[in-house]
């Protein structure tokens, strides 16, 4: 079964959440965490086996996001860039847990 994901809608909802976080805590978030678990993209949707986690690093994610901002669109590799952004979104989600 195919599920339609509207990218403009996703973009708007991400922006709404980032605006809320910015209103709550300011434009810069101080990260005190560093390492976190990552599941490989090729494995996370295959429920026939248990994926093996590896480690991600928030400082690397921030560095990659900063570098991405200066890269022209034709040099971006979406799957790679998204993985770094996912790590940053995960730490924001963790901080917002009740």
Buried (B, 14 or more C-beta within 10 A) or exposed (E): EEEEEEEEEEEEEEEEBEEEBEEEEEEEEEBEEEEBEBBEEEEEEEEEEEBEEEEBBBEEBBEBBEEBEEEEEEEEEEEEBEBBBEBBBBBBEEBEEE
